[in-house]
């Protein structure tokens, strides 16, 4: 409450659609949104200002149907956009989900935001890796305790509505909306969203890809936004539909690649792991997506992203460790030529690439 001032509250109310009336009570000014009213103290140094502000926050939270902490944060920090993920309600304690699902959701949100930033910077003259790293370093991550497991990204803007943070979150919003529409219609063929983004989004649906979830976007009150606040809900089973769409997009990228793929036979691919998926009960339970150069008959072809079927849990754990350490790997295996994973890894076909001395 120490950073909460009467001026900040009044600025928030005005930007949130409340109107100051000509009426007052005990020196405080009454504001209204047409249905509810709140009382704003006349100044900060009054003896009961803190108590009145607490009452005002409770009234605002009730009127906006949001937690008091969230409303308070937006008043104190008016230059933060936000994206909030809410996961499924599980059978365990409220606000908790299985650890693999939580880690998958965290990686998914991170990958979605990173992919959106890269899309914004696609035509930039500045090095994308450096700009994305700087942007990510300034983003704040928080978890919320409640009936649902929730993650919130807070994206600082400064005072520029053309900032990379705002453009990235707008891109993330538009991509999420486009994928939701494609999942409802099944029309992924003309989707102008990367397979990487779709894969990341699908991981928010839990390990079995069947759980419902929502993504909410709110825009900083201190910087005009081109969009309204919005919550995008995904029904049960949407995750699996989106994952299938991601693989179809991968197929489309492969067809468009400059170098042809082998029909059959032994191949290898060298690069970094972009995604990992462990889906119990599936024929392709242990899968990774690797972006790198495909090696055929000793020759390297164009870089591409390919799904690879691993042999088991041990190989999957090795891949997960390499992904966490940002290490390049080499996978030797057999080209399947089928939809889905394009390479079946050999039992000993996953190896770390040791950089030259």
Helices and strands as residue ranges (DSSP letters): H 6-15, E 19-25, E 28-32, E 37-40, H 49-64, H 68-76, E 80-86, H 99-120, H 128-138, E 140-144, E 150-156, H 164-185, H 195-202, G 203-205, E 213-218, E 230-234, H 238-256, E 266-278, E 286-296, E 299-309, H 313-324, E 329-335, E 343-352
